[in-house]
């Protein structure tokens, strides 16, 4: 019987919304945040982020972010 090493999940959240000001990261209405999704790796999260950011390029106040959930869930985990 073989034992496969189980890799840690490196979950990433992609979300965004309209900023109150271009000078900060406070959202105009936090109840209207766009939760794009949770992704299993950085590459797929970046692809989703890029697609959403590109689709809102005409609105300078719209911003999308990638949050590394794995850092919040396991802060002692070393970065790869």
Backbone as a ProteinNet text record, in pm:
[ID]
protein_1_A
[PRIMARY]
XXXXXXXXXXXXXXXXXXXXXXXXXXXXXXXXXXXXXXXXXXXXXXXXXXXXXXXXXXXXXXXXXXXXXXXXXXXXXXXX
[TERTIARY]
83.8	0	89	61	140.5	71.7	152.4	100.2	137.6	38	62.2	60.4	158.4	162	50.8	-33.2	-144.5	-93.4	-109.8	-65.5	-166.1	-114.1	-202	-281.5	-404.7	-485.1	-441	-423.2	-383.5	-498.8	-602.7	-725	-706.4	-770.8	-765.1	-906.1	-937.7	-1067.1	-1049	-1136.6	-1136.6	-1267.1	-1254.7	-1373.1	-1341.5	-1445.5	-1424.2	-1549.9	-1537.4	-1649.6	-1606.8	-1701	-1674.7	-1615.8	-1502	-1435.2	-1500.2	-1496	-1548.6	-1459.2	-1328.9	-1231	-1116.3	-1053.8	-938.8	-814.7	-820.4	-705.4	-695	-792	-789.1	-856.1	-885.9	-952.1	-1082.5	-1146.6	-1278	-1383.3	-1476.2	-1578.6	-1696.3	-1753.4	-1868.3	-1986.2	-2014.2	-2124.4	-2081.9	-2029.9	-1982.6	-2089.9	-2217.3	-2322.7	-2335.5	-2270.4	-2277.9	-2146.5	-2062.9	-1937.8	-1966.7	-1883.8	-1894.9	-1797.9	-1851.8	-1769.4	-1758.2	-1641.9	-1621	-1612.1	-1533.5	-1524.1	-1400.9	-1392.4	-1277.3	-1210.1	-1077.9	-1002.8	-894.6	-859.8	-767.5	-619.7	-589.2	-448.6	-438.1	-318.5	-294.4	-319.5	-280.5	-296.4	-443.5	-529.5	-671.1	-734.4	-690	-739.8	-698.4	-574.3	-528.2	-602.3	-634.6	-710.6	-850.3	-915.5	-1047.9	-1040.5	-939.1	-919.2	-900.5	-816.2	-786	-912	-990.9	-1113.5	-1211.2	-1231.2	-1324	-1270.7	-1142.8	-1084.5	-1094.6	-1069.3	-1076.3	-1219.5	-1317.3	-1456.8	-1509.5	-1439	-1483.5	-1387.1	-1307.2	-1203.1	-1260.1	-1384.9	-1445.8	-1486	-1485.2	-1520.2	-1395.2	-1336.3	-1210.3	-1223.6	-1344.5	-1364.3	-1379.7	-1396.1	-1410.5	-1272.5	-1259.9	-1134.2	-1163.9	-1081.3	-1089.4	-959.8	-971.6	-858.3	-850.8	-729.4	-707	-660	-733.3	-697.4	-646.3	-529.3	-469.5	-527.7	-638.9	-707.6	-620.1	-530.7	-445.7	-355.4	-322	-243.6	-327.7	-456.2	-544.3	-578.4	-595.3	-632.3	-515.6	-396	-275.5	-160.9	-158.5	-57.6	85.6	104.7	240.9	295.3	209.9	252.9	350.6	462.6	563.4	517.9	548.3	514.2	595.7	535.8	605.3	695
-116.5	0	123.7	218.1	340.1	451.7	536.5	651.4	777.7	844.9	969.7	1085.2	1172.4	1290	1385.3	1418.6	1508.6	1652.6	1720.4	1859.3	1951.9	2059.9	2159.1	2231.7	2262.8	2343.9	2488.6	2552.7	2693.7	2774.9	2791.1	2856.8	3007.3	3061	3203.4	3254.6	3369.9	3434.6	3551.5	3560.5	3674.5	3750	3879	3962.1	4105.9	4186.1	4326.2	4406.6	4533.6	4624.8	4765.3	4854.9	4994.8	5066.8	5130.5	5202.3	5338.3	5382	5513.2	5623.8	5595.3	5693.1	5619.1	5683.1	5621.3	5620.4	5691.6	5702.9	5590.6	5502	5398.9	5271.1	5185.1	5058.6	5040.5	5150.7	5144	5134.3	5041.1	5021	5115.4	5161.3	5252.5	5187.4	5062.4	4990.6	4844.9	4810.7	4674.4	4566.3	4604	4504.2	4463.1	4537.4	4507.3	4451.2	4395.6	4336	4219.4	4206.2	4097.5	3987	3876.7	3762	3675.2	3679.1	3605.8	3456.8	3419.6	3278.9	3247.3	3121.3	3069.1	2967.7	2979.1	2899.3	2818.3	2702.6	2610.6	2645.6	2743.2	2779.3	2922	2975.3	3114.9	3139	3046.1	3065.9	3081.2	2994.3	3004.8	3130.1	3169.1	3292.1	3414	3415.9	3528.9	3537	3422.6	3421.6	3480.2	3442.1	3495.8	3645	3685	3826.9	3909	3860.2	3932.4	3948.3	3843.8	3849.9	3952.8	3951.1	4045.1	4188.5	4207.2	4341.4	4397.2	4313.5	4358.3	4394.5	4321.2	4347.9	4478.4	4534	4658.6	4773.8	4763.1	4861.8	5002.5	5012.6	5143.7	5218.5	5150.9	5214.4	5221.2	5339.9	5356.4	5323.3	5325.9	5298	5149	5066.7	4922	4860.3	4779.7	4710.2	4567.6	4477.8	4337.1	4297.9	4206.4	4165.6	4013.7	3965	3823.9	3816.7	3742.2	3723.2	3580.6	3567.1	3435.9	3377.4	3306.4	3251.2	3155.5	3086.4	2989.7	3058.4	3185.4	3260	3290.8	3313.7	3340.2	3212.4	3102.7	2976.2	2910.2	2930.6	2868.1	2968.7	3066.9	3175	3127.1	3008.6	2957.3	2883.8	2862.1	2793	2879	2821.9	2897.1	2915.2	3031	3059.7	2970.1	2931.9	2845.8	2924.7
0	0	0	-86.6	-94.4	-18.2	39.8	113	37.5	-14.5	-87.1	12.7	0.6	88	45.5	139.7	110.5	111.6	-1.9	-12.8	54.5	112.6	174.9	67	100.6	10	23.1	-89.2	-90.8	-149	-68.2	-113.9	-130.4	-235	-266.6	-293.5	-237.6	-257.2	-354.1	-452.6	-545.3	-523.6	-493.4	-471.2	-509.4	-520.8	-553.3	-533.5	-564.2	-552.3	-587.3	-574.9	-608.4	-487.3	-507.2	-398.9	-374.8	-249.7	-214.7	-269.8	-277.3	-323.2	-390	-485.1	-551.4	-462.9	-350.1	-260.9	-157.8	-151.3	-48.2	-94.2	2.1	-30.7	48.2	86.1	148.4	37.9	55.2	-46.8	-25.1	-136.1	-131.8	-59.1	-90	-25.7	-6.7	111.1	135.2	117.7	125.2	105.1	-41.5	-129.6	-273.4	-328.7	-241.2	-288.7	-382.2	-483.2	-580.1	-538.9	-486.9	-450.3	-575.2	-638.9	-762.9	-734.3	-633	-598.1	-516	-475.1	-402.8	-494.3	-506.7	-602.3	-532.8	-588.5	-521.4	-535.3	-620	-637.8	-689.9	-681.5	-719.8	-868.1	-952.9	-1097.1	-1137.3	-1084.7	-1120.7	-1058.8	-939.7	-878.2	-960.6	-1005.5	-1087.3	-1220.1	-1278.8	-1404.6	-1382.3	-1272.1	-1240.8	-1210.5	-1133.2	-1100.8	-1228.6	-1316.8	-1441.1	-1526.3	-1536.3	-1616.5	-1559.1	-1426.2	-1364.6	-1372.3	-1344.5	-1350.6	-1492.2	-1591.1	-1729.9	-1769.5	-1715.1	-1752.2	-1691.9	-1593.8	-1529.8	-1555.7	-1659.2	-1686.2	-1710.6	-1750.8	-1777	-1650.3	-1534.4	-1408.2	-1321.4	-1310.8	-1237.1	-1089	-1035.5	-893	-861.7	-963.5	-940.6	-920.6	-815.3	-787.1	-745.5	-792.6	-754.2	-686.4	-591.9	-509.8	-500.7	-478.4	-448.6	-303.4	-221.6	-80.9	-65.5	-8.8	12.7	141.1	127.5	243.7	322.8	254.5	323.6	425.1	404.2	503.5	627.4	608	721.2	797.5	723.6	786.1	857.3	803.8	860.9	854.8	945.1	938.4	957.7	1014.6	1035.5	913.8	813.4	691.8	613.3	576	500.6	356.2	301.1	161.1	69.9	-41.9	-138.4	-228.2
[MASK]
++++++++++++++++++++++++++++++++++++++++++++++++++++++++++++++++++++++++++++++++

